[in-house]
Amino acid sequence: MTYEMRMKDIREESLAEGEAKGKAEEKLATAKRFLNMGLSVQDVAKGTSLSVEQVEKIKAESE
């Protein structure tokens, strides 16, 4: 594998990791907003595709 090909692979991997991290952060922010709006943990989990356990953890951290 040439140096250029390897660098391209590294850039693509970094971009994918950054996108995944951004999506995860957005889910957390959305869950916090939903909880602040008074939605139930179960509804927040459904609306964000997070697990109930994750939403409960977010709720406990924000109290």
Secondary structure, 3 states (H helix, E strand, C coil): CCHHHHHHHHHHHHHHHHHHHHHHHHHHHHHHHHHHCCCCHHHHHHHHCCCHHHHHHHHHHHC
